[in-house]
Amino acid sequence: MAQKPSRPVGITILAVLEILMGIVGLLASLVIIGFSALFATLPTVGPLVGAIGLVIGGVVLFFSIIWLATGVGFLHGRGWSWTLGMIFSILSLLGAIGALTIGLITGGVGGLIFWGLMLYYLTRTHVKAFFGKGGLPITPAYTMPYSLGPQGNQPQIATNAGYGQPSATDPHVTFLPISQGSSASTPGPSTVSSTLASSGSSSGGKAPVCPYCHSTLPMGTKKCLTCGAAI
């Protein structure tokens, strides 16, 4: 969750001013409503003056409550308070223009300057970010590229679902049958016979030979190791 920006100093000042305006307006509205009730008891024009006073006091009371709530909302960074501040600033700016048109130069110029500056300040990026109306610009240094597809400058790693698992079929050693002959790495019967004959001659005796397959047998053998015939 993103941390909320700290409250700007200008918002604190505006909040205090609006709360003060709300309090003063509340007191003024109560005074207007009280005097209107007193004037309503007068004969002839009393009821008319009392009714006008009640209307004026009610309007002042309404706007005072709005300004008081807006000031409290400014202190806590509520988005609705920023909206109310913008609306009433525009209305007050239009009122200042109206005051200029009827000849109230001092009030009109002061209102234009104050409410114009307030509108300008409320539309600043950091102020809107405090009220949650707009994010601060993102610094490129804090961004992290993310893509669902492969990146062109990143090495691709081949994945294998069976990596690290034993193979389903273990390698077996295949032995060739006798009928297919001998391989280059396995000595054949002739090599074995010559080896036995040489060992028999070195011992001083003559090695027997099978009369059926003519294979040389070791000394003392009663059965051919090649064809199985009895000697």
C-alpha positions in Angstrom: 0.0 0.0 0.0 1.4 3.4 -1.0 2.2 5.9 1.8 0.0 9.0 1.8 2.0 12.2 1.3 2.5 14.6 4.2 0.2 17.6 4.5 1.5 20.7 2.8 1.9 23.8 4.9 -0.4 25.8 2.6 -3.2 23.3 3.2 -2.7 23.6 7.0 -3.0 27.4 6.7 -6.2 27.2 4.5 -7.7 24.7 6.9 -7.2 27.0 9.9 -8.7 29.9 7.9 -11.7 27.9 6.9 -12.3 26.7 10.4 -12.1 30.3 11.7 -14.5 31.4 8.9 -16.9 28.6 9.8 -16.9 29.5 13.5 -17.4 33.2 12.8 -20.1 32.4 10.4 -21.9 30.2 12.9 -21.8 33.0 15.5 -23.0 35.6 12.9 -25.8 33.4 11.8 -27.0 32.9 15.3 -26.9 36.6 15.9 -28.9 37.3 12.6 -31.5 34.6 13.5 -31.8 36.0 17.0 -32.4 39.6 15.9 -34.8 38.5 13.2 -36.9 36.8 15.9 -36.9 40.1 17.8 -37.8 42.2 14.8 -40.6 39.7 13.9 -42.5 40.9 17.1 -42.6 44.5 15.8 -45.9 45.7 14.3 -46.4 46.4 10.5 -42.9 45.6 9.0 -41.8 43.3 11.8 -42.9 40.0 10.2 -41.3 40.9 6.8 -38.0 42.0 8.4 -38.0 38.9 10.6 -38.6 36.6 7.6 -35.8 38.2 5.6 -33.5 38.0 8.6 -34.3 34.3 9.0 -33.5 33.6 5.3 -30.2 35.5 5.6 -29.3 33.8 8.8 -30.1 30.4 7.4 -27.9 31.0 4.3 -25.0 32.2 6.5 -25.5 29.2 8.8 -25.4 26.8 5.8 -22.2 28.1 4.4 -20.6 28.4 7.8 -21.2 24.7 8.4 -19.8 23.9 4.9 -16.6 26.0 5.5 -16.1 24.4 9.0 -16.5 20.9 7.5 -14.1 21.7 4.7 -11.5 23.0 7.1 -11.6 19.8 9.1 -11.5 17.7 5.9 -8.4 19.7 4.8 -6.6 18.8 8.0 -7.2 15.0 7.3 -6.7 15.1 3.5 -10.3 14.1 2.6 -11.1 14.0 -1.1 -14.6 15.5 -0.7 -13.1 18.5 1.1 -10.9 19.3 -1.9 -14.0 19.1 -4.1 -16.0 21.4 -1.8 -13.0 23.8 -1.7 -12.9 23.9 -5.5 -16.6 24.5 -5.8 -16.9 27.3 -3.3 -13.7 28.9 -4.5 -15.2 29.1 -8.0 -18.4 30.5 -6.6 -16.5 33.0 -4.5 -14.5 34.0 -7.5 -17.7 34.7 -9.5 -19.0 36.7 -6.5 -15.9 38.8 -6.5 -16.4 39.5 -10.2 -20.0 40.4 -9.5 -18.8 42.8 -6.7 -16.5 44.5 -9.3 -19.5 45.0 -11.7 -21.5 46.9 -9.0 -18.6 49.1 -8.0 -17.1 47.4 -5.0 -13.6 47.7 -6.2 -11.7 46.9 -3.0 -13.8 43.8 -2.1 -13.8 42.7 -5.7 -10.1 43.0 -6.3 -9.3 41.3 -2.9 -11.7 38.5 -3.7 -10.2 37.9 -7.1 -6.7 37.7 -5.8 -7.5 35.5 -2.8 -9.8 33.0 -4.5 -7.7 33.0 -7.6 -4.6 32.0 -5.6 -6.6 29.4 -3.7 -7.8 27.8 -7.0 -4.3 27.8 -8.3 -2.9 26.2 -5.2 -5.6 23.5 -4.9 -4.8 22.3 -8.5 -1.0 21.7 -7.8 0.2 18.2 -8.2 1.4 17.6 -4.6 -1.7 19.1 -3.2 -4.0 16.9 -5.3 -1.8 13.9 -4.3 -2.4 14.7 -0.6 -6.2 14.6 -1.2 -5.9 11.4 -3.3 -7.0 13.3 -6.5 -3.8 12.5 -8.5 -0.5 10.6 -8.1 2.9 12.1 -7.9 5.1 11.6 -11.0 6.9 8.3 -10.9 10.6 8.4 -10.9 12.1 6.2 -13.6 14.8 5.0 -11.2 12.3 3.3 -9.0 10.4 1.5 -11.8 11.1 -2.1 -12.5 10.5 -3.5 -16.0 8.2 -6.4 -16.2 7.1 -8.3 -19.2 5.2 -11.5 -19.8 7.3 -12.3 -22.8 11.0 -13.0 -23.1 13.3 -10.1 -23.1 15.7 -9.6 -26.0 18.7 -8.9 -23.8 18.2 -11.6 -21.2 19.6 -15.1 -21.6 17.0 -17.8 -22.1 17.3 -20.9 -19.8 16.0 -24.1 -21.3 13.7 -25.9 -18.9 13.3 -29.7 -18.8 10.4 -31.1 -16.8 12.4 -34.3 -16.2 15.6 -32.6 -15.0 16.8 -34.1 -11.8 14.6 -37.1 -12.0 15.7 -40.7 -12.7 15.2 -42.0 -16.2 12.3 -44.3 -16.9 14.6 -46.8 -18.6 18.0 -47.6 -17.2 20.7 -48.4 -19.7 21.3 -52.1 -20.0 24.4 -54.0 -21.2 23.7 -56.0 -24.3 25.5 -59.2 -24.8 25.8 -60.6 -28.3 24.9 -64.2 -28.8 27.7 -66.7 -29.7 26.2 -67.2 -33.2 26.8 -63.5 -34.1 30.5 -63.8 -33.4 32.7 -61.7 -31.1 33.0 -58.0 -30.9 36.2 -56.0 -31.1 36.3 -55.6 -27.3 35.4 -59.2 -26.4 37.9 -62.0 -27.1 36.6 -64.8 -29.3 37.0 -68.6 -28.8 40.2 -68.7 -30.9 41.8 -66.1 -28.7 40.8 -68.0 -25.6 42.1 -71.2 -27.1 45.4 -69.7 -28.0 45.7 -68.2 -24.6 45.0 -71.6 -22.9 47.4 -73.4 -25.2 50.1 -71.0 -24.4 49.5 -71.3 -20.7 49.4 -75.1 -21.1 52.7 -75.2 -23.0 54.3 -73.0 -20.5 53.4 -75.5 -17.8 55.1 -78.3 -19.7 52.0 -80.4 -20.7 50.0 -80.6 -23.9 46.5 -79.2 -23.7 43.7 -81.5 -24.9 41.6 -80.6 -28.0 37.9 -81.2 -28.4 37.4 -83.8 -31.3 34.0 -82.2 -32.2 34.6 -78.5 -32.3 38.4 -78.6 -32.2 38.6 -76.2 -29.3 41.6 -76.2 -27.0 40.7 -77.2 -23.5 42.4 -76.7 -20.2 44.4 -79.5 -18.7 42.3 -82.1 -16.8 39.0 -81.1 -18.5 36.5 -83.9 -19.0 33.9 -81.9 -20.9 34.2 -79.3 -23.7 33.5 -75.8 -22.5 32.4 -74.8 -26.0 30.1 -77.5 -27.4 29.5 -79.5 -24.1 30.7 -82.8 -25.6 32.3 -85.3 -23.2 36.1 -86.0 -23.8 
